Amino acid sequence: AATGIITFNVKDIFAQDAASYINSQGIAVRAGNHCAKILMDMLQTSETIRASLYFYNTKEEIDHFVQVIREITLEKCVDLFF
């Protein structure tokens, strides 16, 4: 079965900080344990970022999501708060 939920982390960036940056770029994501403590234990992390895609997302929106993820840095996340 296919799913539209993507769960990920950005290396060396706290999930909440990365999610805040991604959200600032016009992409709605959530950070947390998503009521899945057993999965978080298996992944050996306390939080992940979750994005949900569905048939109403356009190719351009997905391309934008991929571009934002490729270009995310700790500095860009920190700049949101200062």
N, C-alpha and C positions, 0 to 999 in steps of 0.2 A: 504494500500500500504506500502511496506517496503522501508526503506531508509538506505543508508550506511553512513549518516552523523551523527556524535555523537558530541553534544555540551555539554561542561562541564566546571566546575571550580575545582580547588584544594583548599580546605579549608585553609584560612589564607595565601595564596600565590597569589600575583598579577599575573593575567593571562599571561602577557607578559613574566614575569620571569619563570613561570612554562613552558610555551611554548618553551622558549629558552633552558631550561634543557631537555625537551622531545626531541627537535630537536637534541641536542648534543648527544643523545643516539641512533641516527639513525632513528628517527621516525619523519616524516614531518607533522607538525600541524601548524595551524595559530591561532593567538590571535587577538582579536579586537571586534568591534560590528557587523561585517559581513553585513553591510548595512541593519541591522534589528533593528533599534532603538525601534520600538514598542515592539518587543520581549524582548529587554534588559530592557525596562521600566517594562514590566510584570514580568520579573525575578528579578527585583530590583538590577541590576548590570550594570556596564558600559561596561564590556568586558567579553567574554567567550573564551574558547579554542575550536577549531573545528578540529576534525579528520574525514577523509573520508575513508571508507572501500569499497572495491569492490571485484568482483569475482576473481581478480588476486592476492589478498592478501592471503598468506599462513597461515595455522594454527600456524606455528612457529612465523610468524610476529605478529599475533594477541596475542599470548601468551607473546611475548616480550613487546608489548604495555601494556598489563595488568600488567606485572611485573614492568615495569618502573613507571606506575601510582601508584601501591601499595607502591613502595619504595621512591617516591618523598618526599623531605623534604625542608623546607625553607633553611636549611644549604647547601644542595646540590645545590640549585639554586643560592645562594649567592656565593658559591665557583667558579662559572663560571666567575664571574667578578673580582676576586681577585687572 
